[in-house]
Amino acid sequence: MTQSNPVSPVSLRLATPQDAGEIAAFYAPYATDTAINFEYDAPDAAEFAWRIESVQRTFPFIVTVEHDPSSGKEHIVGYVFASPMGSRPAYTWSADTSIYLNRNYRGHRIGTLLYDALEPILRYQGIVELFSCITVSEHDDLTDFRDPSALELTVSRVYDPHLPATSPRFHKANGYFPVGREYGVGYKLGTWYDKLWMQKHLQPRPATPAPLITLPNVPEGVIEDAFAQALNQHNKYMASANRIEQ
């Protein structure tokens, strides 16, 4: 798909149920046309509104917004959120992350921007370990990303039109490492797929963890600071990249 150039500036904010229609629209092809997730049917706006409200009882659901100065319109170009790893109380301090971009905005570090915004808030809440469950092809020789010599062995041997091989590499670049693999766990679009679990140590594990701070109890300043620092880092990188291209 042709990439567009996001219009500067972009901003970050917490999602609202009013964002659900736009999010549902760019998420739909992930459900119907790819194996990136295991949904068969595209969720509608009402379902996404429910998901946003449900997530934000505990964790952030963050969107990146592109501002078009010529039209004055805003466009949501990606989102990220965290969810509990499990229902049992011992899971309290671990979280599963999910991230999706409007497919026209890949390659502009929007995903890294979203993770950079999410992680300081989760750290404040008390999360110590992050996980991401990623669909991979059975032909993908995903070995140990911590071994630089093995990196070239992680390229899929067979082209799959329903599954780009970028997500594990993206997560590796953002500090995740592989910890397990489920073989043939899901069937979609005529193919059996594996799931790769990747993990990131977010902060040291305390001897006795404090109760989790839910999102409604996170000070607004913590969220604003997380967004400001993530945007500052993003803008610096993009400015540097533009100078190199010129």
C-alpha positions, 0 to 999 in steps of 0.5 A, a space after each residue: 500500500 502506498 504510504 502517505 507523509 503524515 502532516 506535521 504536527 501530530 499529537 497524542 491523547 487518550 481515546 474517547 468513544 467518539 473515536 470509535 468510528 474512525 478506528 473501526 474503519 482503519 482496523 477493519 482490513 486487519 480483521 478481514 484481510 490479514 492474519 495479524 489478529 485472529 478476528 474474522 469479522 470487523 468490529 463496528 463502531 459500537 464495539 470499539 466504543 465499548 472496548 475503549 471504555 472497558 480498557 480505560 477503566 484500568 489502562 490507557 487507550 492512546 491515539 496518535 492524531 494527525 492535524 491537517 492545516 489545509 483542511 483543519 481536520 484531524 485524523 487518527 493514524 494509530 492507537 495503542 492500549 494495554 490489557 491485563 495478562 490474566 484474571 487471576 490477581 498474581 497477573 496484576 503487575 503484567 500487561 499485554 500490549 496491542 498496537 495498530 496503525 492506519 496502514 497508510 501511515 506505516 514507516 513513520 515511527 508512529 508505532 514507536 511514538 505510541 509505545 513511548 507514550 504508553 510505557 511511562 504511564 504503565 510504569 507509573 501505574 506499577 506495571 513491571 512486565 509487558 507482553 505482546 502476542 504476535 502472529 507468525 508464519 510456520 515458515 518464519 525461522 524466529 530464533 533468539 533475537 538477543 543473538 545478533 548473529 541469528 538476526 538474518 535467520 529470522 526472515 520468513 522463507 515463504 511469502 504470505 500475502 496475509 501476514 507482513 513479517 515486520 511486527 516481531 522486528 518492530 517489537 525487537 527494536 522497541 525492547 521486546 524479546 521472544 519468550 515462547 511460541 504457540 505452534 499452529 494455534 490459529 486458523 485464518 484465511 486458509 492457513 494455520 498460524 503460530 503465535 510468538 510471545 515477546 516480553 519487555 522488562 518495563 522496570 525492576 520488580 519490587 519485593 512487594 509490589 504496591 496495588 496497581 494504580 488504575 487509569 482514572 487515578 493517574 494524575 493528568 500531569 503524568 499523562 501529559 508529561 508522557 505524551 510531551 516527552 514521547 512527542 519531543 523524542 519523535 520530533 527530534 528523530 523525524 527532524 534528523 531523518 529529514 536532514 539526512 534525506 536532504 
